[in-house]
């Protein structure tokens, strides 16, 4: 199928033509998702030609359906079509289907899973794929814009500050970038549940460069604490130096991405965020974590990476539902003993710190699957490491290890082991007992020979 090249006078002709040409090339090689994304970009460039571009999108989905028809089996459908599409979280792919609408056929967007099964109904006039950046899709029904989450819930959307209304539920400013939020935001849209005001990463740019883009947030209004229905904020890649104390009043807040800013301290009362499940504050300038963090007992993901932390408070052990703790690129010398109380922890990332000893507390984390300790000063792994029976990935490269304990043979689930740049003199033969091991890295050690079949 060849796409017709529509060249409306109002459009940026060169860019528009190029996008259509690239979309055609992607369709020719069956890269369907990239082709669809290019056509969605063309619709943004030429909003006056939305109807015609939507027809091109329909033709692209028609080609996808044609591929399904000629496939001889479900496996071939997967290989020819579904494997070429973008599935957010492996579950949600945007597609288009003709449905019966008031007695006549009409095309609607919806979402399918990797088996081709409908997971979100075909009920949208326009839609984008779920964003890998913020996890939402943008949809339109009867000229009304919404954010859509993976549960199929719609949130009435404003994309500019002057569109805010009392009934607005979601504010997405990541494209318009108008600068700071208005002080009266609590009166303009008291029912806000989602704020997306993140900046754009510029590849290759320094931190200071890409957070000083035009329209970046430099502060949050104190009135943000009055948004008692706010559940989700994405404020990364801005120029925030602090959070107002009222931020701790957001009792319904579940997800807070504050990464890549200049924040030095978190509010002492952050523990009042009792509903918080995800907190991302990596790439800031935080030196201390408030002890009240232990009151955020619904947290499942905490990312503190690339800050100036030298220690974690003992209260970290109170967050019993925590599944993912990331503290890479900090200055941590030891973990509190209370770390051993995090019985649900699955991922612990402590790369590039100042750990001199293997944290003894880790041996109690029996659900741990991923352990990253590379670029520390660890000289020895204890025998008790063998208690981590669920461990699948272990990275201890660039440490000072001279040997491994025999209990390593108990790590039967291990699939990835990186021992690069240590001081190993003999190959630990019990590694050969790890039948699930797929990736083993041993370069830059002091080994003089390896068993047959290794290397």
C-alpha positions in Angstrom: 0.0 0.0 0.0 1.3 3.5 -0.9 0.2 6.5 1.1 -1.0 9.5 -1.0 1.1 12.5 -0.5 -1.2 15.3 0.7 0.4 18.7 0.5 -1.9 21.3 2.0 -0.7 24.9 1.5 -0.9 25.7 5.2 1.6 23.0 6.2 5.3 22.9 6.4 5.6 21.2 3.1 9.1 19.8 3.3 8.8 18.4 6.8 5.3 17.0 6.0 6.5 15.3 2.8 9.5 13.8 4.6 7.4 12.4 7.4 5.0 10.7 4.9 7.9 9.3 3.0 9.5 7.9 6.1 6.1 6.5 7.2 5.8 4.7 3.8 9.3 3.2 4.2 8.4 2.0 7.7 5.2 0.3 6.3 7.3 -1.3 3.6 9.5 -3.0 6.2 6.5 -3.7 8.5 7.7 -1.4 11.2 4.0 -0.5 11.9 4.4 1.3 15.2 7.0 3.7 13.9 4.8 4.4 10.8 1.8 5.2 13.0 3.9 7.5 15.2 5.1 9.4 12.1 1.6 9.9 10.9 0.6 11.1 14.3 3.5 13.6 14.1 2.2 14.7 10.7 -1.2 15.4 12.3 0.5 17.6 14.9 2.4 19.5 12.2 -0.8 20.0 10.0 -3.7 20.3 12.4 -5.8 21.9 9.7 -5.6 18.6 7.7 -6.5 16.4 10.6 -9.3 14.6 8.6 -7.1 13.7 5.7 -4.2 12.5 8.0 -6.7 10.4 10.0 -7.6 8.8 6.7 -3.9 8.0 6.1 -3.7 6.4 9.6 -6.8 4.4 8.8 -5.1 3.1 5.6 -2.0 2.2 7.6 -4.1 0.1 10.0 -5.9 -1.4 6.9 -2.5 -2.7 5.8 -1.9 -4.1 9.3 -5.3 -5.9 9.1 -4.3 -7.2 5.6 -1.1 -8.7 7.0 -3.3 -10.5 9.6 -5.5 -11.9 6.9 -2.7 -13.4 4.8 -1.0 -15.0 7.9 -1.4 -18.8 8.0 -1.4 -19.1 11.8 -1.6 -17.3 15.1 2.2 -17.6 15.3 2.6 -15.9 11.9 0.3 -13.1 12.9 2.5 -12.5 16.0 5.7 -12.6 13.9 4.4 -10.5 10.9 2.3 -8.0 12.8 2.1 -8.0 16.6 5.9 -8.2 17.1 6.3 -5.1 15.0 3.9 -3.0 17.2 4.7 -1.0 20.3 3.1 -2.6 23.4 3.2 -0.4 26.5 4.1 -2.6 29.4 3.8 -5.5 27.0 0.0 -5.2 27.1 -1.4 -2.2 25.3 -1.0 -1.5 21.5 -3.0 1.2 19.7 -5.1 0.0 16.8 -8.1 1.1 14.7 -11.2 -0.8 13.9 -14.4 -0.3 12.0 -17.4 -0.6 14.3 -21.2 -0.4 13.8 -22.2 3.1 14.9 -25.8 4.1 14.6 -26.4 1.7 11.7 -23.3 2.7 9.7 -19.6 1.8 9.8 -17.3 4.2 11.7 -13.7 3.8 12.7 -12.7 4.0 16.3 -9.4 3.6 18.1 -8.8 1.1 20.9 -6.1 -1.0 22.4 -5.2 -4.7 22.1 -2.8 -7.0 23.9 -0.1 -9.1 22.5 -2.5 -11.9 21.6 -4.7 -9.4 19.6 -7.4 -9.4 22.3 -9.2 -6.1 23.0 -8.2 -4.7 26.4 -9.5 -1.1 26.1 -12.7 -0.7 24.0 -12.8 0.8 20.5 -14.5 4.1 21.5 -12.1 6.9 20.6 -12.3 9.3 17.7 -8.6 10.0 18.0 -5.9 8.4 20.2 -2.1 8.2 20.7 -0.2 5.2 22.0 0.5 5.1 25.7 3.5 7.3 26.4 6.6 5.5 27.6 7.5 8.7 29.4 4.3 9.3 31.6 2.2 6.1 31.1 -0.9 7.9 29.7 -2.5 7.9 26.2 -4.1 11.0 24.8 -7.6 10.4 23.4 -10.5 12.4 22.0 -14.2 11.7 22.1 -16.8 14.1 20.5 -14.2 16.8 20.4 -13.4 16.5 24.1 -9.8 15.7 25.1 -8.9 13.2 27.8 -5.9 11.5 29.3 -6.4 7.7 29.5 -4.8 5.3 31.9 -4.2 1.6 31.5 -7.3 0.8 33.4 -9.3 2.6 30.7 -10.2 5.5 33.0 -10.5 8.9 31.3 -9.5 12.2 32.8 -10.9 15.4 31.4 -7.8 17.1 29.9 -6.5 20.7 29.6 -3.2 21.2 27.7 -2.9 25.0 28.3 -3.5 27.0 31.5 -6.2 29.0 29.9 -8.2 25.8 29.3 -8.5 25.1 33.1 -12.1 24.7 34.3 -13.6 23.5 37.6 -14.3 20.1 36.0 -10.7 19.6 34.6 -9.1 16.5 36.0 -5.8 16.4 34.2 -3.3 19.2 33.2 -0.7 18.3 30.6 1.8 21.1 30.1 4.8 19.1 28.8 4.4 20.5 25.3 3.2 24.1 26.0 5.7 24.7 28.9 4.1 28.0 30.1 6.4 28.4 33.2 5.2 28.3 36.8 1.7 27.1 37.8 -0.7 29.9 38.8 -1.1 30.6 42.5 -4.9 30.2 42.1 -4.7 26.7 40.5 -6.7 25.4 43.4 -9.6 27.6 42.5 -9.2 27.2 38.7 -9.3 23.4 38.8 -10.0 22.2 42.3 -10.6 18.6 41.1 -7.2 18.1 39.4 -6.0 14.5 39.7 -3.0 14.6 37.4 -0.4 17.2 36.6 2.2 16.5 33.8 4.6 19.4 33.6 7.9 17.7 32.9 10.6 19.1 30.6 12.3 17.4 27.7 15.5 15.6 27.9 18.0 16.9 25.3 20.4 14.1 24.3 24.0 14.9 25.2 23.1 18.0 27.2 24.4 18.7 30.7 22.0 18.7 33.6 22.1 22.5 34.0 21.5 22.9 30.2 18.5 20.7 29.7 16.8 21.9 32.9 17.1 25.5 32.0 14.9 25.3 29.0 12.3 27.9 28.3 9.1 27.5 30.3 10.7 25.4 33.1 9.1 25.4 36.6 11.2 27.3 39.1 8.8 26.9 42.0 5.4 25.4 43.0 2.6 27.5 44.4 1.7 27.0 48.0 -1.9 26.4 46.9 -0.9 23.1 45.3 -1.5 21.6 48.8 -5.2 22.4 48.4 -5.6 20.0 45.5 -6.9 17.2 47.7 -7.7 14.9 44.8 -4.3 15.1 43.2 -2.9 11.6 42.6 -0.1 11.9 40.1 2.5 14.5 39.4 5.3 14.4 36.8 7.6 17.5 37.4 11.0 16.2 36.2 13.5 18.2 34.1 12.7 21.5 35.6 14.5 24.0 37.9 12.8 23.4 41.2 15.0 24.2 44.2 12.5 23.2 46.9 9.0 21.9 47.5 6.5 24.1 49.5 5.6 22.6 52.9 2.0 22.4 51.6 3.2 19.6 49.2 2.9 17.3 52.2 -0.8 18.0 52.4 -1.5 16.0 49.2 -3.1 13.1 51.1 -4.2 11.3 47.9 -0.9 11.5 46.0 0.2 8.1 44.8 2.9 9.0 42.2 5.5 11.8 42.4 8.3 12.2 39.8 10.5 15.1 40.9 13.7 13.9 39.2 16.3 16.1 37.5 15.7 19.3 39.4 17.8 21.2 42.0 16.0 20.1 45.1 18.2 20.2 48.3 15.7 19.0 50.9 12.4 17.2 51.0 9.7 18.5 53.4 10.1 17.2 56.9 6.4 16.2 56.9 6.7 14.1 53.7 5.5 11.2 55.8 2.0 12.7 55.6 1.8 11.4 52.0 0.3 8.3 53.3 -1.0 7.1 49.9 2.3 7.6 48.1 3.4 4.5 46.1 6.1 5.8 43.8 8.7 8.6 44.7 11.4 9.5 42.2 13.8 12.2 43.3 16.9 11.1 41.4 19.3 13.7 40.0 18.7 16.3 42.7 21.0 17.7 45.5 19.4 16.0 48.5 21.8 15.4 51.4 19.4 13.9 54.0 16.2 11.9 53.7 13.6 13.0 56.3 13.0 10.4 59.0 9.2 10.8 58.4 9.8 8.8 55.1 9.1 5.8 57.2 5.5 6.8 57.5 5.0 6.4 53.7 4.2 2.8 54.3 2.5 2.2 50.9 5.7 3.1 49.0 6.6 0.3 46.5 9.3 2.2 44.5 11.8 4.7 45.9 14.5 6.2 43.6 17.1 8.3 45.4 19.9 8.0 42.8 22.4 10.7 42.0 22.0 12.7 45.1 24.4 13.7 47.9 23.2 11.1 50.4 25.8 9.6 52.8 23.3 7.5 54.7 19.7 6.4 54.9 17.6 6.9 58.0 16.8 3.8 60.1 13.1 4.5 59.5 13.6 3.2 55.9 12.9 -0.2 57.5 9.3 0.8 58.2 8.4 0.8 54.6 7.5 -2.8 54.6 5.8 -2.9 51.1 8.9 -1.5 49.3 9.8 -3.6 46.3 12.3 -1.4 44.6 15.0 0.7 46.3 17.5 2.6 44.1 20.4 4.7 45.6 23.1 4.6 42.8 25.6 7.3 42.5 25.4 8.6 46.0 28.0 8.6 48.8 26.6 5.9 51.1 29.1 4.1 53.2 26.8 1.7 55.0 23.2 0.8 55.2 21.2 0.9 58.5 20.5 -2.5 60.0 16.8 -1.8 59.6 17.2 -2.5 55.9 16.8 -6.1 56.7 13.1 -5.5 57.5 12.3 -4.8 53.8 11.0 -8.3 53.3 9.2 -7.5 50.0 12.3 -5.9 48.3 12.9 -7.3 44.8 15.4 -4.8 43.4 18.2 -3.1 45.3 20.5 -0.8 43.2 23.4 0.6 45.2 25.9 1.2 42.3 28.8 3.6 42.7 28.7 4.3 46.4 31.4 4.0 49.1 30.4 0.6 50.5 33.5 -1.0 52.1 31.7 -4.2 53.2 29.0 -6.3 51.8 25.9 -5.1 53.6 25.1 -7.8 56.1 21.4 -6.7 56.1 21.0 -7.9 52.5 21.1 -11.6 53.6 17.6 -11.3 55.1 16.1 -10.0 51.8 15.0 -13.4 50.6 12.7 -12.1 47.8 15.6 -10.1 46.2 15.9 -10.8 42.5 18.2 -8.0 41.3 21.2 -6.8 43.3 23.5 -4.1 41.9 26.7 -3.3 43.9 29.2 -2.4 41.2 31.8 0.3 41.7 32.1 0.1 45.5 35.0 -1.1 47.7 33.7 -4.5 48.7 36.5 -7.0 49.5 34.4 -10.0 50.4 31.0 -11.6 49.9 29.7 -13.5 52.9 28.6 -17.2 52.9 25.1 -16.0 53.8 24.7 -14.6 50.2 23.6 -18.1 49.4 20.3 -17.4 51.3 19.2 -15.1 48.4 17.6 -18.1 46.6 15.5 -15.9 44.3 18.4 -13.8 43.1 18.5 -13.6 39.3 20.9 -10.8 38.6 24.1 -9.9 40.6 26.5 -7.2 39.5 29.6 -6.7 41.6 32.0 -5.4 39.0 34.7 -2.9 39.9 35.1 -4.0 43.5 38.0 -5.6 45.4 36.9 -9.3 45.5 39.6 -11.9 45.6 37.3 -15.0 45.9 33.7 -16.1 46.1 32.0 -18.1 48.9 31.0 -21.7 48.2 27.4 -20.8 49.0 27.2 -19.2 45.6 26.2 -22.7 44.4 22.9 -22.2 46.1 21.9 -19.3 43.8 20.1 -21.6 41.4 18.0 -18.9 39.8 20.9 -16.7 38.8 20.9 -15.8 35.1 23.3 -12.8 35.1 26.6 -12.5 37.0 29.1 -9.7 36.4 32.5 -10.0 38.2 34.4 -7.8 35.9 37.4 -5.7 37.3 37.9 -7.5 40.6 40.9 -9.4 41.9 39.9 -13.0 41.4 42.9 -15.3 41.0 41.1 -18.6 40.6 37.9 -19.5 38.7 35.3 -20.5 41.2 34.3 -23.9 39.8 30.9 -24.0 41.7 29.7 -21.4 39.2 29.4 -24.3 36.8 26.5 -25.6 39.1 24.4 -22.6 38.2 22.4 -24.2 35.4 20.3 -21.1 34.7 23.3 -18.8 34.3 23.2 -17.2 30.8 25.6 -14.2 31.1 28.9 -14.4 33.0 31.5 -11.6 32.9 35.0 -12.2 34.2 37.3 -9.8 32.3 39.9 -7.7 34.1 40.7 -10.1 36.9 43.9 -12.0 37.7 42.7 -15.4 36.3 45.4 -17.4 34.6 43.2 -20.3 33.3 39.5 -21.3 32.9 37.8 -24.6 32.8 37.1 -26.2 29.4 34.1 -24.6 27.7 34.5 -21.3 29.5 35.9 -18.2 27.8 
